[in-house]
Amino acid sequence: MANIKINGTPIQVPDNISILDAARLVDIKIPTLCYCADLNAWASCGLCIVRTAGPGSGRMARACTTTVTENMDIVTHDPELIATRRTVLELILSNHPDDCLQCPRNDSCELRTLAAEFGLREAPFKKVMSEIPIDDSNPAIVLNPEKCVRCGRCVIVCQQVQNVWAIEYMGRSMASRIAAASDTLLNEGPCIKCGQCAAHCPVGAIYERDDTVKVWSALQNPEVHPVVQIAPAVRVALAEEFGLPPGTLFTKKLYAALRRLGFKTVFDTNFSADLTVMEEGAELVKRLTTKGADLPLITSCCPAWVDYLEKYYIDMIPNFSTAKSPQQMMGAMIKSYWAGKAGVDPAKICSVSIMPCTAKKWEAHRNDDMKGAAGSDAWDVDIVITTRELARMIKQAGIEILKLEDEEADSPLGPYSGAGTIFGVTGGVMEAAVRSAYFLVTKKELGDVNFKAVRGIEGVKEAEVDFGVDLGNGLGSKIRIAVAHQMGNIEAVLNKIREAREAGKEIPYHFMEVMACRGGCVGGGGQPYGCTDEIRLKRTAGIYTDDEKSTYRCSHQNPFIQELYKDFLGEPNGKKAHQLLHTHYEERPLYVK
């Protein structure tokens, strides 16, 4: 611990924390713009300057990167500091557009909030704009360089956290700017559309492509039958947009709000997550029990991870599960099974998906496997919007969502098991698959379905599953599994597999789950802004609450899944299931010419 003074008040704080964190411990707010609790601090903007004094010291320092020391005397606010911060903000605004009313971050812009707090009413410096055009080449993310404040958050999260390097700094001094890698268009480089850059940008320089106008058009067209699905992680994050705590389960009010928006049928992606478990679980069991089969089997639910694999790890394509994601399985079932059952013309269905993920926008039209369930050339999922876009739609429609009565999803593609809902968190796909794979192998139910070894926020989790019977493939009764989330953690795990193969050694894992975003889908690039590990854990707790209160905890127990296979699909991994629910992968270039 260190004994320090802040604004004359003696306090004791841990001796390895920053001045910024120390001030927050005593409820003193130091303004920041480049700082983000989710990223490493790097003192770019200069707003957090404070005055320090102590043995041999008396200077201004940046609070986000300066560590407290014994007997440090800190002043966080005085007339000179406030005037300096005001000048910094005025300089930033001299390079920033004034079109706040048209900005996608109009109600959540950190720069606008700071300008209001400092009472900036005049512009003492001449405007000098970059006049760099908007880059809307990417199907998921839009880059508006003119609004960039060069805080560097997007660069840090893309390079240091995700290890993708799709965004970088260009130029020096006044010409410094942030651009897509190699100064190409964003869609021509290594971007995997995860949206973490957009989720961490403090202003409107990077944001999700807004597809709400397309949804409104479908909802207002009397010739269209709009159908919607909601992802697991949306239900524990949407409430934040309406003032409730992170992790608040909002499922049944969400169903009600969607009907008031005008959707005629409301389904739940948790159901198709159960379907994914059945397909992927059957695929896993087949590989575990077939001599010479490619192992490990690697999950394929995360589209940003799929894009990454097709660019960086094409040698592992044979290890990728061919099962489509829950979003795409639901799209296929809506336009084939449900359309026939409900007597609705598939050509009139507009299938809308609400996801925590910006990459899902790209996935919906990833390749021709994502179309044709209706027996035509139409896409199985027509439009994808994020949690943030849905919140805007609800507000635009004047729906008082907190006052709505709870409603249920429509059947038969709505009811889900607890295994389906945990797809929203890191380790959830693995846990759900293990619950049903155990049953498929042993024909017995797991005594305790809570597989806690794969839970938590640790970047890479390893465990062992004992099926209790010989798998008959030289594996005995046990398999080794790995769960990795946050793209920056993935390379080391995949390299362990590569190195073992090259050395002719036994592979370290037999089954592996990967999610591109930290915490899994609860921390997706399309979720409400301001996500931190604290928020991720609260959203995760909400997901597990939903699991624990479910009537069925395993996907194979869901009676509506059983009915789907009996009446329509046949058996998991069967001919019809492969036709509708599986896909293929191919190499993608890192840079497109």
VOGU-3710 file (C-alpha; in Angstrom, 3 decimals, decimal comma):
1> manikingtp> 0,000/0,000/0,000  1,066/3,591/-0,612  0,247/6,617/1,516  -0,665/9,526/-0,753  -2,657/12,759/-0,756  -5,289/13,640/-3,315  -6,441/17,244/-3,228  -5,069/17,505/0,311  -6,853/14,411/1,660  -4,561/11,610/2,947
11> iqvpdnisil> -5,519/8,158/1,670  -3,967/4,736/1,428  -4,109/2,922/-1,915  -2,436/-0,118/-3,524  1,057/0,908/-4,569  0,827/-0,466/-8,126  -2,190/1,437/-9,406  -2,404/4,542/-11,547  -3,303/7,992/-10,277  -6,506/7,722/-12,307
21> daarlvdiki> -7,561/4,537/-10,518  -6,526/5,948/-7,141  -8,706/9,004/-7,702  -11,663/6,819/-8,615  -11,280/4,933/-5,338  -12,177/8,155/-3,538  -14,886/9,160/-6,024  -12,908/11,838/-7,835  -13,476/11,946/-11,569  -10,554/12,904/-13,773
31> ptlcycadln> -11,689/13,531/-17,373  -10,424/11,129/-20,050  -11,025/10,486/-23,728  -8,406/8,005/-24,914  -8,600/5,957/-21,703  -10,802/2,859/-21,648  -10,966/0,536/-18,652  -11,063/-2,407/-21,055  -7,692/-1,556/-22,667  -4,124/-0,754/-21,704
41> awascglciv> -3,740/2,963/-20,988  -1,368/4,847/-23,272  -1,804/8,567/-22,522  -2,773/9,808/-25,964  -5,274/12,621/-25,386  -3,726/14,489/-22,451  -7,041/15,295/-20,772  -6,191/13,410/-17,596  -3,242/15,595/-16,607  -2,825/16,181/-12,889
51> rtagpgsgrm> -0,273/17,980/-10,752  2,028/15,826/-8,644  4,475/16,674/-5,903  6,583/14,555/-3,623  10,196/13,711/-2,859  12,120/15,221/-5,787  9,041/15,759/-7,906  6,713/18,588/-8,831  5,256/18,277/-12,291  2,247/17,656/-14,465
61> aractttvte> 1,618/14,002/-15,243  -0,914/11,971/-17,163  -3,001/10,195/-14,560  -3,849/7,125/-16,683  -0,218/5,967/-17,020  1,461/7,404/-13,913  1,739/4,994/-10,987  1,293/6,295/-7,446  4,345/6,371/-5,187  4,746/6,734/-1,437
71> nmdivthdpe> 4,042/10,261/-0,160  2,885/11,459/-3,570  0,843/14,664/-3,323  -1,677/14,899/-6,168  -3,853/17,782/-7,303  -6,518/16,671/-9,761  -8,343/19,970/-10,331  -7,192/23,597/-10,216  -7,748/26,588/-12,529  -4,645/25,884/-14,639
81> liatrrtvle> -5,451/22,194/-15,068  -9,028/22,966/-16,051  -7,882/25,630/-18,536  -5,374/23,194/-20,063  -8,021/20,493/-20,422  -10,376/22,999/-22,007  -7,688/23,928/-24,562  -7,072/20,255/-25,359  -10,792/19,775/-26,022  -10,958/22,922/-28,165
91> lilsnhpddc> -8,035/21,678/-30,256  -9,685/18,275/-30,721  -12,927/19,972/-31,765  -11,050/22,111/-34,287  -10,500/18,912/-36,303  -13,938/17,449/-35,645  -17,193/17,915/-37,607  -20,145/19,695/-36,008  -22,827/17,419/-37,481  -23,800/15,870/-34,144
101> lqcprndsce> -27,467/15,554/-35,121  -26,576/13,193/-37,974  -23,938/11,228/-36,053  -24,644/7,587/-35,080  -23,124/8,322/-31,654  -25,280/11,404/-31,087  -26,607/10,170/-27,735  -23,502/8,277/-26,598  -20,518/10,365/-27,746  -17,830/10,753/-25,101
111> lrtlaaefgl> -16,412/13,860/-26,786  -19,800/15,558/-26,857  -20,299/14,739/-23,168  -16,922/16,278/-22,277  -17,633/19,387/-24,357  -20,901/19,841/-22,471  -19,226/19,315/-19,076  -16,611/21,971/-19,887  -19,251/24,341/-21,211  -17,622/24,802/-24,606
121> reapfkkvms> -19,762/27,323/-26,486  -17,222/29,005/-28,749  -14,653/27,814/-31,286  -11,396/29,745/-30,672  -9,450/27,739/-33,276  -9,989/27,605/-37,022  -11,547/24,384/-38,311  -9,066/22,152/-40,169  -10,861/19,070/-41,492  -9,221/15,975/-42,970
131> eipiddsnpa> -11,792/15,650/-45,771  -11,087/11,904/-46,026  -14,129/10,077/-47,423  -16,179/7,572/-45,438  -15,145/3,946/-45,973  -18,332/1,882/-46,187  -16,803/-1,012/-48,126  -17,158/-3,421/-45,202  -20,471/-5,293/-44,810  -20,371/-4,874/-41,025
141> ivlnpekcvr> -18,317/-1,805/-40,067  -18,257/1,779/-41,359  -15,135/3,941/-40,944  -15,551/7,739/-40,915  -12,012/9,207/-40,669  -13,256/12,802/-40,353  -14,743/12,065/-36,937  -11,605/10,338/-35,646  -10,028/11,963/-32,559  -6,913/9,767/-32,843
151> cgrcvivcqq> -7,410/8,360/-29,352  -6,025/5,013/-30,557  -8,593/2,778/-28,867  -9,478/1,016/-32,113  -5,801/0,403/-32,889  -5,139/-1,011/-29,428  -8,123/-3,345/-29,429  -7,515/-4,518/-33,020  -3,771/-5,059/-32,610  -3,132/-5,838/-28,945
161> vqnvwaieym> -6,401/-7,530/-27,955  -7,617/-9,153/-31,179  -4,218/-9,579/-32,895  -5,853/-8,871/-36,263  -4,015/-5,656/-37,251  -6,722/-4,415/-39,588  -6,406/-0,800/-38,357  -3,246/1,262/-37,878  -1,832/4,787/-37,581  -0,791/6,606/-40,737
171> grsmasriaa> 1,271/9,801/-41,078  2,807/12,071/-38,459  1,965/15,208/-36,514  -1,037/17,108/-37,960  -1,245/14,563/-40,791  -1,575/11,673/-38,343  -4,683/9,589/-38,894  -6,095/6,140/-38,308  -6,875/4,043/-41,354  -7,381/0,492/-42,521
181> asdtllnegp> -4,174/-1,567/-42,742  -1,840/-0,556/-45,593  -4,198/2,359/-46,282  -6,541/0,114/-48,213  -10,315/-0,007/-47,861  -11,389/-1,744/-44,669  -12,942/-4,629/-46,591  -9,771/-5,200/-48,613  -7,581/-6,005/-45,623  -7,468/-8,516/-42,741
191> cikcgqcaah> -10,546/-7,159/-40,892  -12,670/-10,010/-39,454  -15,711/-7,773/-38,799  -15,744/-8,524/-35,049  -16,709/-4,910/-34,321  -14,499/-4,474/-31,280  -13,110/-1,292/-32,862  -16,648/0,113/-33,059  -17,471/-1,038/-29,531  -14,437/0,809/-28,135
201> cpvgaiyerd> -14,497/3,992/-30,256  -15,548/6,965/-28,063  -17,052/8,930/-30,974  -18,685/8,239/-34,346  -15,508/7,391/-36,239  -16,206/3,640/-36,409  -19,684/2,179/-36,093  -21,827/-0,746/-37,175  -23,500/-0,570/-40,571  -27,061/0,519/-39,793
211> dtvkvwsalq> -29,655/-1,780/-41,372  -32,665/-0,566/-39,402  -34,140/1,238/-42,431  -34,304/-2,114/-44,243  -36,110/-3,647/-41,263  -38,605/-0,753/-41,059  -39,290/-1,162/-44,773  -40,076/-4,868/-44,312  -42,256/-4,207/-41,261  -44,297/-1,625/-43,168
221> npevhpvvqi> -44,750/-3,718/-46,312  -48,164/-5,486/-46,259  -46,890/-8,029/-48,799  -44,112/-9,212/-46,454  -44,283/-11,631/-43,509  -41,535/-10,387/-41,139  -40,047/-13,059/-38,873  -37,410/-12,339/-36,223  -34,948/-14,326/-34,097  -32,981/-13,091/-31,070
231> apavrvalae> -29,555/-14,358/-29,999  -28,760/-15,622/-26,476  -26,570/-12,656/-25,470  -29,081/-9,982/-26,527  -31,430/-10,849/-23,653  -28,855/-9,969/-20,971  -27,593/-6,716/-22,524  -30,556/-4,890/-24,100  -31,860/-3,754/-20,699  -28,753/-1,564/-20,297
241> efglppgtlf> -30,048/0,650/-23,106  -33,124/1,348/-20,950  -31,376/2,090/-17,667  -31,362/-1,359/-16,060  -28,248/-3,136/-14,714  -26,102/-5,357/-16,973  -27,201/-8,980/-16,863  -30,896/-8,176/-16,408  -32,862/-10,944/-18,155  -35,081/-9,172/-20,652
251> tkklyaalrr> -36,272/-12,101/-22,741  -40,043/-11,970/-22,395  -40,323/-8,182/-22,574  -38,133/-8,397/-25,659  -40,576/-10,806/-27,295  -43,394/-8,360/-26,512  -41,484/-5,361/-27,897  -40,706/-7,186/-31,136  -44,393/-7,871/-31,719  -45,186/-4,206/-31,116
261> lgfktvfdtn> -42,558/-3,246/-33,666  -44,592/-5,241/-36,172  -42,964/-8,659/-36,409  -45,640/-11,247/-37,126  -43,625/-14,188/-35,789  -41,017/-14,164/-33,005  -38,543/-17,031/-32,682  -35,523/-17,514/-30,443  -32,007/-18,312/-31,661  -31,591/-20,361/-28,476
271> fsadltvmee> -33,752/-22,992/-30,189  -31,369/-23,211/-33,142  -28,455/-23,251/-30,686  -30,012/-26,500/-29,435  -30,142/-27,611/-33,061  -26,475/-26,707/-33,496  -25,601/-28,838/-30,473  -27,339/-31,815/-32,040  -25,468/-31,428/-35,323  -22,107/-30,508/-33,852
281> gaelvkrltt> -22,455/-33,077/-31,060  -23,148/-35,844/-33,562  -20,154/-34,671/-35,598  -17,956/-34,733/-32,493  -19,042/-38,228/-31,492  -18,410/-39,493/-35,013  -14,880/-38,066/-35,037  -14,118/-39,362/-31,550  -15,222/-42,879/-32,426  -13,814/-43,110/-35,975
291> kgadlplits> -10,221/-44,170/-36,376  -8,133/-41,660/-38,333  -10,718/-38,870/-38,119  -9,422/-35,295/-38,088  -9,061/-34,053/-34,516  -9,522/-31,719/-32,811  -13,003/-30,707/-33,871  -13,214/-26,901/-33,666  -16,489/-25,009/-33,203  -17,831/-22,803/-35,989
301> ccpawvdyle> -20,532/-20,633/-34,367  -18,524/-17,391/-34,354  -18,360/-15,737/-37,818  -15,403/-13,470/-36,972  -13,490/-16,609/-35,977  -14,576/-18,300/-39,232  -13,231/-15,331/-41,212  -9,982/-15,415/-39,215  -9,513/-19,142/-39,785  -10,116/-18,837/-43,534
311> kyyidmipnf> -7,426/-16,139/-43,687  -4,772/-17,324/-41,234  -5,224/-21,063/-40,567  -6,369/-22,688/-43,790  -4,448/-25,846/-42,866  -7,007/-26,357/-40,081  -10,100/-26,130/-42,255  -10,519/-29,948/-42,057  -10,806/-29,554/-38,268  -13,613/-27,030/-38,465
321> stakspqqmm> -17,119/-28,218/-37,702  -19,229/-27,968/-40,826  -22,278/-27,087/-38,723  -23,677/-23,655/-39,508  -24,104/-21,144/-36,715  -27,413/-20,979/-34,819  -28,331/-17,819/-36,764  -27,997/-19,576/-40,097  -29,669/-22,785/-38,941  -32,647/-20,751/-37,752
331> gamiksywag> -32,805/-18,922/-41,062  -32,857/-22,229/-42,931  -35,554/-23,683/-40,671  -37,752/-20,588/-40,932  -37,841/-20,670/-44,724  -38,205/-24,452/-45,044  -39,681/-26,290/-42,045  -41,684/-23,476/-40,459  -42,892/-21,972/-43,735  -44,336/-25,325/-44,771
341> kagvdpakic> -45,819/-25,994/-41,372  -47,408/-22,523/-41,119  -48,506/-22,348/-44,738  -46,548/-19,153/-45,389  -44,997/-18,541/-48,811  -41,203/-18,504/-48,219  -40,845/-15,871/-50,926  -42,830/-13,458/-48,741  -40,803/-14,071/-45,577  -38,331/-11,413/-44,475
351> svsimpctak> -36,081/-13,184/-41,973  -34,502/-10,739/-39,512  -31,832/-11,652/-36,991  -30,938/-9,643/-33,868  -27,381/-10,355/-32,818  -24,755/-9,090/-30,342  -22,246/-9,332/-33,175  -21,427/-7,142/-36,179  -19,778/-10,050/-38,039  -23,185/-11,729/-38,253
361> kweahrnddm> -24,072/-9,136/-40,900  -21,301/-10,592/-43,052  -22,078/-14,194/-42,144  -25,671/-13,970/-43,393  -24,353/-13,661/-46,961  -20,977/-15,396/-46,486  -21,355/-17,885/-49,318  -24,027/-19,713/-51,295  -24,512/-22,203/-48,444  -26,391/-19,390/-46,690
371> kgaagsdawd> -29,190/-19,371/-49,261  -31,618/-21,802/-50,845  -33,571/-23,205/-47,898  -36,723/-21,781/-49,489  -35,992/-23,685/-52,692  -34,945/-20,472/-54,427  -31,902/-18,224/-54,628  -33,057/-16,153/-51,622  -30,867/-15,723/-48,556  -31,945/-17,730/-45,504
381> vdivittrel> -31,371/-14,680/-43,273  -32,260/-11,441/-45,033  -31,235/-8,735/-42,539  -29,080/-8,690/-39,398  -29,163/-5,910/-36,814  -27,235/-5,564/-33,564  -28,441/-5,096/-29,990  -27,686/-1,372/-30,330  -29,728/-1,083/-33,527  -32,686/-2,860/-31,916
391> armikqagie> -32,576/-0,458/-28,958  -32,752/2,477/-31,361  -35,739/0,941/-33,150  -37,632/0,413/-29,895  -36,987/4,039/-28,920  -37,975/5,294/-32,377  -41,267/3,399/-32,104  -42,030/5,009/-28,726  -42,373/1,616/-27,061  -42,219/1,786/-23,245
401> ilkledeead> -40,508/-1,578/-23,010  -40,191/-1,537/-19,215  -43,972/-1,342/-18,936  -44,748/-4,239/-21,287  -46,274/-7,466/-20,029  -44,124/-10,562/-20,511  -44,841/-12,635/-23,610  -43,594/-15,974/-24,958  -41,820/-16,814/-28,210  -43,727/-18,547/-30,980
411> splgpysgag> -43,551/-22,303/-31,474  -42,119/-24,535/-32,754  -38,847/-22,615/-33,251  -38,990/-20,687/-29,977  -38,792/-22,964/-26,910  -35,203/-23,700/-25,871  -33,140/-25,573/-23,328  -30,604/-24,149/-20,908  -27,872/-25,499/-23,177  -29,132/-23,251/-25,959
421> tifgvtggvm> -28,944/-20,070/-23,901  -25,364/-20,588/-22,667  -24,121/-20,250/-26,264  -23,906/-16,545/-25,396  -20,849/-16,910/-23,140  -17,331/-18,222/-23,557  -17,317/-21,940/-22,770  -21,058/-22,181/-23,357  -20,891/-23,923/-26,727  -18,436/-26,420/-25,278
431> eaavrsayfl> -20,538/-27,039/-22,171  -23,727/-27,444/-24,192  -22,028/-29,869/-26,590  -20,550/-31,937/-23,755  -23,971/-32,267/-22,089  -25,437/-33,864/-25,206  -22,306/-35,641/-26,472  -22,164/-37,505/-23,179  -25,724/-38,702/-23,757  -25,040/-39,628/-27,400
441> vtkkelgdvn> -22,057/-41,749/-26,345  -23,367/-43,353/-23,156  -27,177/-43,176/-23,653  -27,252/-41,833/-20,098  -27,925/-38,340/-18,757  -25,169/-36,436/-16,984  -25,708/-36,392/-13,239  -24,460/-32,799/-12,984  -24,851/-30,797/-16,196  -22,875/-27,814/-14,853
451> fkavrgiegv> -19,465/-28,194/-16,468  -17,747/-25,408/-14,551  -14,228/-26,171/-15,786  -14,908/-24,187/-18,972  -16,581/-21,197/-17,309  -15,002/-17,879/-16,421  -13,168/-15,000/-18,087  -9,713/-16,620/-18,304  -8,465/-16,318/-21,895  -7,728/-20,019/-22,411
461> keaevdfgvd> -9,344/-22,787/-20,370  -8,354/-26,440/-20,571  -10,156/-29,444/-19,117  -10,738/-33,152/-19,499  -14,044/-34,928/-20,054  -14,466/-38,521/-18,924  -17,287/-40,281/-20,779  -16,895/-43,332/-18,578  -16,824/-45,704/-21,558  -14,126/-46,573/-24,078
471> lgnglgskir> -14,593/-44,406/-27,164  -12,971/-47,084/-29,290  -10,566/-44,781/-31,113  -7,472/-45,251/-29,029  -8,602/-42,404/-26,778  -9,840/-44,501/-23,903  -12,734/-42,826/-22,107  -11,294/-39,325/-21,796  -10,954/-36,405/-24,186  -9,034/-33,150/-23,744
481> iavahqmgni> -10,795/-29,895/-24,498  -9,829/-26,228/-24,810  -11,879/-23,042/-24,731  -10,366/-19,812/-26,056  -11,930/-16,378/-26,419  -10,551/-13,002/-27,588  -8,699/-13,434/-30,869  -5,363/-12,489/-29,348  -5,468/-15,680/-27,270  -6,149/-18,010/-30,180
491> eavlnkirea> -2,802/-18,105/-31,965  -0,904/-19,745/-29,106  -3,498/-22,522/-28,787  -3,601/-23,272/-32,511  0,191/-23,208/-32,705  0,336/-25,885/-29,984  -1,754/-28,111/-32,246  0,406/-27,310/-35,285  3,647/-27,965/-33,413  2,408/-31,310/-32,095
501> reagkeipyh> 1,463/-32,417/-35,616  4,749/-31,294/-37,125  6,661/-33,141/-34,412  4,551/-36,275/-34,858  3,326/-36,035/-31,276  -0,127/-36,584/-29,846  -2,397/-33,594/-30,341  -3,047/-31,603/-27,143  -6,855/-31,347/-27,620  -9,722/-33,304/-29,128
511> fmevmacrgg> -12,410/-30,615/-29,027  -11,948/-26,841/-29,051  -14,283/-23,843/-28,768  -13,285/-20,442/-30,107  -15,062/-17,089/-29,773  -13,527/-13,932/-31,222  -14,730/-11,499/-28,560  -13,661/-11,385/-24,939  -16,249/-13,124/-22,773  -17,939/-14,579/-25,841
521> cvggggqpyg> -21,060/-13,082/-27,396  -21,955/-11,185/-24,199  -19,004/-8,944/-25,102  -19,792/-8,847/-28,817  -19,060/-5,877/-31,059  -22,759/-5,042/-31,411  -23,581/-4,929/-27,698  -24,222/-1,719/-25,680  -21,164/0,544/-25,385  -18,867/0,625/-22,372
531> ctdeirlkrt> -18,268/-3,092/-21,913  -15,688/-4,119/-19,297  -14,898/-7,413/-17,596  -17,195/-6,399/-14,743  -20,056/-5,949/-17,203  -19,179/-9,151/-19,076  -19,359/-11,125/-15,844  -22,753/-9,632/-14,978  -24,127/-10,471/-18,416  -22,642/-13,960/-18,063
541> agiytddeks> -24,360/-14,429/-14,708  -27,659/-13,532/-16,377  -27,087/-16,190/-19,019  -26,413/-18,888/-16,417  -29,504/-17,808/-14,485  -31,528/-18,379/-17,645  -29,906/-21,820/-17,986  -30,589/-22,831/-14,396  -34,282/-21,948/-14,504  -34,882/-23,789/-17,782
551> tyrcshqnpf> -37,184/-26,810/-17,765  -34,688/-28,696/-19,918  -30,942/-28,254/-19,458  -29,728/-30,315/-22,433  -30,417/-29,765/-26,133  -31,390/-33,359/-26,827  -34,107/-33,057/-24,172  -35,899/-30,209/-25,968  -39,166/-31,812/-27,207  -39,434/-29,311/-30,066
561> iqelykdflg> -35,974/-30,337/-31,299  -37,052/-33,973/-31,113  -40,183/-33,147/-33,109  -38,134/-31,292/-35,745  -35,947/-34,323/-36,391  -38,890/-36,718/-36,329  -41,087/-34,717/-38,701  -38,554/-33,068/-41,002  -34,789/-33,538/-40,661  -34,508/-37,272/-39,979
571> epngkkahql> -31,372/-37,668/-37,894  -28,472/-35,433/-36,875  -25,823/-35,280/-39,606  -28,220/-37,064/-41,958  -28,648/-36,182/-45,641  -31,354/-33,543/-45,190  -29,646/-32,053/-42,140  -26,397/-31,705/-44,095  -28,184/-30,055/-46,973  -29,815/-27,397/-44,782
581> lhthyeerpl> -27,615/-27,067/-41,689  -24,013/-27,469/-42,822  -21,520/-25,401/-44,775  -17,965/-25,460/-46,143  -14,851/-23,273/-45,797  -12,218/-22,001/-48,187  -9,110/-19,847/-48,161  -9,649/-16,079/-48,121  -6,862/-13,637/-49,038  -5,623/-11,279/-46,343
591> yvk> -5,648/-8,419/-48,853  -8,107/-8,157/-51,723  -6,902/-6,427/-54,886
//
